[in-house]
Amino acid sequence: MPESLTQSVPPTQIANNIGIATISNPPVNSLSSGVCEKLLASFDEFEKARVRVIIIGADP
């Protein structure tokens, strides 16, 4: 199945040294290479903000 252009990890949320990344890749929120790249970009943001906890979730 071709990779969808809508696969995304929405903009990260950072509050109180906690970083939150939400995977939105319907219908099953699989970790394709595109989603993984965006997730890694979120980790870069978390590192710059010096977060201490990362929560990774998925849209239903």
C-alpha positions in Angstrom: 0.0 0.0 0.0 1.5 3.4 -0.9 2.4 5.8 1.9 -0.3 8.4 2.4 0.8 12.1 2.4 -1.6 12.7 5.3 0.5 10.6 7.8 1.6 12.9 10.5 2.8 13.5 14.0 1.0 16.8 14.9 3.0 19.6 16.4 4.5 18.6 19.7 3.2 19.9 23.0 5.6 20.8 25.7 4.6 21.8 29.2 6.3 21.4 32.6 9.3 19.5 31.1 6.9 17.0 29.5 6.8 16.5 25.8 3.8 15.0 24.0 3.7 13.6 20.5 0.5 12.2 19.0 0.6 9.9 16.0 -2.2 10.4 13.5 -1.9 7.8 10.7 -5.4 6.3 10.2 -6.8 3.8 10.1 -4.3 1.8 12.3 -1.6 4.4 13.3 1.2 2.3 11.9 4.7 3.5 12.1 5.7 4.0 8.5 9.0 5.6 7.5 7.3 8.9 7.1 5.7 8.8 10.5 9.0 7.7 12.1 10.8 10.7 10.5 8.2 13.1 11.8 8.4 11.5 15.3 12.2 11.9 15.2 11.8 15.6 14.4 9.5 15.8 17.5 12.3 14.3 19.5 14.7 17.0 18.3 12.2 19.6 19.5 12.0 17.8 22.9 15.8 17.7 23.2 16.1 21.5 22.5 13.4 22.2 25.1 15.2 19.8 27.5 12.1 17.9 28.4 12.5 15.1 31.0 9.5 12.9 30.0 8.1 12.1 26.6 4.6 10.7 26.1 3.8 9.2 22.7 0.1 8.6 21.9 -2.1 7.9 19.0 -5.4 9.3 17.7 -8.2 6.8 17.9 
